[in-house]
Amino acid sequence: MKRSAGLVALAVTLACTACGAATESPVPTPVRDASPILDVNCDGVADAVSGTPTADSPDGTRPATPGAVHVQFGGTGRVQTVTQDELGDPAPLFSGRFAGVGGVIAGDLDADGCTDVVVSDPAAGGGRVWALWGSPRGLAPDAASLLIVGSGSEQLGGVLAFVPRPDPVLVVSEESTRRVLRLYPLGADGSPGAPELLDVSSPVDRSAWNTDTFAWRLAADDDLLVIGSPEYSDEGAGYPGEVFVVRFTTGFAHGVLRLAQDAPGVPGRHRLGDGFGDAVAISGDRLAIGVRDRAGADTTQLYDVGPGETPSVTWVETRSGTP
């Protein structure tokens, strides 16, 4: 699915905390209870995390370069790269799905003050999800953990999200007979427990119509999970797109708000091919939803998310073009 540069830019802007300049010592002392920034080497300075999917050769007959995870450390600008080869990924390198769009996320899974990186390859058997643990020296690929292994045609890990509060949950997509989301509770050491399913009919009581287009985009912050389904509709009226805002309370308990361009307080028209939810981002109580207009005029809708077990939103503004 095509995603415009403008929508990507806004998603990155909302997801990142501003990076400050600082001098990085060779082995920084971990900073506990720091602000919620991406801080892989736990020195209190924000880092940037990204992924590069596997690239095919020009003729498509062999892999050109393996997929990789990259960390740019704030303060020094040093870049660390971990490839799928280093993780022992069993999938063919030309599968092109290792570290793909939505398949690299960051968060402190084990609550040690260092940001960890989670990366997936849905094409590795039934799908695989790894954790690269943050440390004062950065990522340690030789100590990476294989968190989740899929089977058969499950294709786990097309998109990922980490909900840190109130109880940490790792969200992993499954793309077998229909697209659903698995919710894995995380233990104190970051290891996943037995999952529950969050699919299109649970918690939202609606038909399973067109469920293969559910949850193509995920974003999370604090106790909120945002699910972008840009080609989904529960009404069978084409592919206008819908967004679900989920607020977790305790364990897997949650409240859900459905947003579409036919819902009260949501601007725009509920039309075939609009791609509402083509990009989603959440930072604090500010929600951004990208709309891939069928006429080619991408827009980004900004909302404030209200309190309560079932979230509410208030439209703030709509931006057009590159934010």
Secondary structure, DSSP 8 states (H G I E B T S, - for coil): ----HHHHHHHHHHH----------SS----TT--S---TT-SSS--EEEEE--EE-TTSSSEEE--EEEEE-TTT--EEEEETTTTT--S-GGG--TT-TT-EEEE-TT-SSS-EEEEEETTSTT-EEEEE---TT---GGG-EEEEE--TT--TTSSEEEE-SSS-EEEEEEESSSEEEEEEEB-TTS-B---EEEBTTBBS----TTGGGS-SEEEEETTEEEEEETT--SSSS----EEEEEEE-STT-EEEEEE-TTSTT--S---TT--EEEEEEEETTEEEEEE--TTS--EEEEEEE--SSS--EEEEEEEES--
